[in-house]
Amino acid sequence: MRRYGNTAMAAVTAVALCAGAWLLRDGTASHAPPQPSAAEAHADPAAGRPAAPALPPSPPDRIRIPAIRVDAPLTGLGLTPTGSLEVPPAGQPNLAGWYEAGTTPGERGTAIVAGHVDNAEGPAVFYGLGALKRGGTIEVDRRDGSVAVFTVNAVEVYQAKDFPDEKVYGPARRPELRVITCGGGYSRATGYQGNVVVFAHLTGSR
């Protein structure tokens, strides 16, 4: 894993997120999670709502994405011995994680949140992430009592071999957030073929 500023970059995010345990057990891809359309692809970063001033560093405790009914606690994630991002426990489907050695959501830079799309029992916290639309809202409760409010700039899906490291993990001059899960098609042999990535920037706080 390489480092750019205060944010980590990895060739493939959290491979363990992508086993497709539910689909493997279910024996069918009929319940595959939604994938973003081309209409939600990356827009001009300067477009949309203006960025809000950066917040001081504070660990996040919870993430809410009203449009897809996400309301989940956050746990800190580190790196595995091989240098990839750790993943939340698969047995806790409504738990997401954030890369705690990097930027905290709301401060200047690129903060990273990741979560499972499913587990052996069914859909998990970010099952609906691919259905999110540009302009949607993401709220992060922070330990200092503030709430960082982000607006979605784009929702994209990448095959693992084409994952754009710098675009996703690279440094930012304003407070930005990436929310990541699995997607990009599914194979019974190898699980999900890539990742769904939400790009968002801070537009308010309370």
N, C-alpha and C positions, 0 to 999 in steps of 0.2 A: 504494500500500500504506500502510495506517495502522499506527500503533504503539500498543500498549496495554502499559504497563509495559515489560518487557524481551522481549516477544514480538511478532512481526509478525502482522498480519492481512491476508488477501488475499481478494478476492471469489471467485476460483476458484483452487484450488491447482494449480500446476504443470501448466498446460494441455498441455504437451508430453508429460506422462506418458500422455496419454489418446488417442493416435492409433489404438491398436488395430492396430499394424503386422502382427502375426501373423495376426489375423483377416482383415485386408484381403488379405494374401497368400494365406491359406488359402482364402478365398472363402466361408466359412461361419461362422455363429455357434455351431456345434455344440460348439465347444471353449471357450465363454465361461467365464470364471472364476466361482467360487461367490460368491453374494451373501448377506449376513447376513439372517436371518429376524427377524421382529418380536420374537421372544422374546429376542433379544440386544440390544434397544434400551436406551436410557439408563435406568439404575436410580438410585435415591437415592444421591447421592455419599457419604453417610455410611454406606451399607450395605457389607457385605463386610468384608474384612480391614482393620484399622486402618492408618493411614498411618505409615510409619517416619520418623524424623528426617531432615531434609534433609542432603545431602552438600555438601561444598565444591565449587565449580566445577571441572570437569575435562573436557576434550574427550573424546568417545566414540570408540572405535576399531572396535567390532563389536557387532552385534545378533543375538540368538538368540531364536527363538520355537519351542520344541520341538514344540508341538502341530501346527504346519504345516511342520515341518522347515526352518525358516529358520535359517541360520547364515551371516551375511554381513558383510563389512567395511563400514565407513562412511566416506564422504568428506564434506568440508565443502561446503555449498551457500550461495551468496549470492543476490543479486537480479539479474534481467536489467535492461537499460536501461528496460524498460517497468514495472518494479516488481514483477513476478511472481517466484516462487521459481524458481531454477535447478533443473535436474534432473540426475541422474547420467547419464553417457554411456550411450546406448542400446545400444552394442556390448558393454557389460559387464553381462550380465543378473543376475548375483548381487551387484551392488553397490547399496547404498542410500546415502542422504545425509541429513545433518542440517543444520538452519539454524544456521550457526555464529555469526551475529550476535545470536542469542537465547539462551535458557536452555540450559545443558548438562543432559543427562539425569541426574537425581538431585538437582539443586539445586532450591531453591524456585522455583516458577513452572511455565510450560508449555513443555516441550521438543518440538520438531517433527522427525519423521523421515519421509522420503518415498522412494518407490521405484517403479520401473516394474512394471506387471502383466504385460506381455509386450513382446517386440520382434519383429523380422522373422523370427527363428528359432524362436520359440515362447515358452512361459511364462518370466517373469522372477521376480525375487526375491519380490515380494509377490502373486504369482498366487493363492495360497491364502488371502489375508488375510480375505476375506469368510467363510471357514469357521471362523474363530476364535470361541471361545465366552467368555462372561463367566466370570471366575474363572481364565482361562488365565494363563500366566506369560510375561513378556518379560524377558530379561536383556540388559543393556548393559555391555560391558567398557569401562572408562574408562582414560584414559592414566595416571592416578595409581596404577594397579594394582588398584583396587576394581572390584566388579561391582555395579551398581544393579539391583535386582530389582523389577519392577513387576507388579501384578495388574490384569487387564483388568476394567474396569467396564462397558463396553458396546462393541458393534460396530454401527455404523450406516452407512446408505448414503443419499446425498443427490443429487438432481438438481442440475446446475450452477446453474440459476437460483434454487434454494432453499438454496444452501450457507449454513449458519449461522455467519458469520464469528466473532462474539464467542464463541459456544459452543465452537468448535474452537480458536481462537487466543487467546482472552482470557486475562487473568492468572489465576493460581491462588494460593491461600494455602499450598498444600502442593506437594510435588514431583509433577508430573503429566507424562504423555507422550501425544503423539498420533502415531499411525502411519497414513500416508495413501497410498492408491493410487487407481487408477481403477476405476469400476464404474457402477452405475446404468443398466444397459442399454447396447446397442450399436447404432450406425447405420453402415452402410457409407459414408455420405456424410460423416459428421463424427466417427466414432470413438465412444469411450465417452461416455456422457451425463452422468456425474457422478463422484462419489468415494465410496470406502469409507473410513471413518475409525474407527480403534480408539482408545478412551479408556482410559487406564490411570493408576494412581497408584503411587508408591513404597511398597513394603511390606517391604523388607529390603535388606540389602547384605552383602557379604563381601569 
